Amino acid sequence: MLRVVFREDSRQRLSSVFATGHADTAPDGEDIACAAASALLQAAWAGLTDVAGVRVTGHRHSGDFLMRWPAESRERADVHAIVATAELGIAEIADQFPDAVACAREREHEKHDGEHPGTSPSKGTQR
């Protein structure tokens, strides 16, 4: 299963995105659910860095994605629009492929500990 978690900081601003796993709805290279989610997350990364000019940190590997942006950019309308659009798109994919993709929103820990989704109990609402 592909699990995508959008995290928000203590001020309820979107602050990071984690994705782990694979949708496994088809063989590698043919999985439209995984490809769609990957395209949305890659587009959000590009939008934040290339359009909004935000310094994004994280990594992009097969089955393991992490994207985080600085606190000072979290209230910007363009940053919110880019990330919220990705979240809506991922939620739509999860609705279409509920056995393969999960989308959730969680509060980040007071001090980020580098955890990926699924390593601790979720305090967010599953979508």
N, C-alpha and C positions, 0 to 999 in steps of 0.2 A: 504494500500500500504506500502511496505517496501522501505524506503528511506535511501540510504547509501551515506554519504558524506566524501570524502577524502579531508582533508584540507592541505594547504601548508602555510609555514611561509613567512615572508617578503623577504626571499632569495630564494623563490620558491622551498623549500625542503618540502617533505611530512612530516607532523608534527602530525597529528591525524586522527582518523576515528570515525565517529558517525554513528549509525544506529538506526532508530526508525520505529516502526510499524511492521506489518506482511504482507506477500505476499497474504494471504487469497485465494490461488488457490485451496485449499482442506481443509478438516477438520484437526484439530490439530493432529499432528503425521503422517499425510499423505501428507503434503505440500512439494513437492520436491523443489520448488523454495526457500522457506524459509529455508529448511534444507541445501540446497547447499550453500546459502549465509552465513548461520550460521557456517557451517563447514569451509568455507574459512576464515572467520573472527577469529574463534577460532584457526585455524592453524597459522594464522599470529601472533596472541598473543603468542602462544606457540613457534613459530619460533623466535620471537624477544626476549622472555625471556629465553627460554631453549637452543636455538642454538646460538643466537648472544650475549646473556648475557646482554641484555638491561633492564633497570628498567622501566617497563611499568606501567602507572597509568591509572585508569579508573574503569569501572564496566561492568559486563556482566549479564544482566537480560533479561528475556523474553520480547521482543519488545523494548529493550533499551540497547544499547551497546555504550560504549565510550572507546577508547584506545588512549593514548597519550604517546609519548616518548621524552626524554630530547633532547634539542637543540644540545648538544655536540655529539650525536650519529647520527644526521640526514644526515651527509655527508658520512657516512660509506657505502661502496658498499653492504655489506651483509644486512644492514637495508633497504636500498633502494630496493634491489632485493626482499626481503620478502614482503614489503608493496606494491610495484608496481605490483608484481604478484597477490596479493590479489585484487588490484584494477582492473587489467585486467580480472580476473575471475568474479568479481562482474559485470563488464561491460558486459561480455558475457551473464551472467544470465539475466541482464536487457534487452539485445537485444532479448533473447528468450522469456521473459515474460514481455513485455513492459507495460502491464496493471497492473502488480503486483509488479514490482521492478524498482526503479529508482536509477541511479548512477550518482553522480555529483562530480566535483572538485571545491573547493572554496578557496579563500584566507582567512586565519584566521584574526580576528580583531587585531589591534595593541596591545591591551591588552586583552587577552582571558577573556571573561565574562561568561563562562560556558554555553553558549547557545547551544541548540541542534538544529539540522537541522530543518528547517521549522518555526522557531520562528522569523526569520527576512528575509528580501528579499535576495535572492541568488545573489551574484556577480559573481558566477562561471558559467560555461557552463554545461548545462544538457547533459548527455550522452545518 
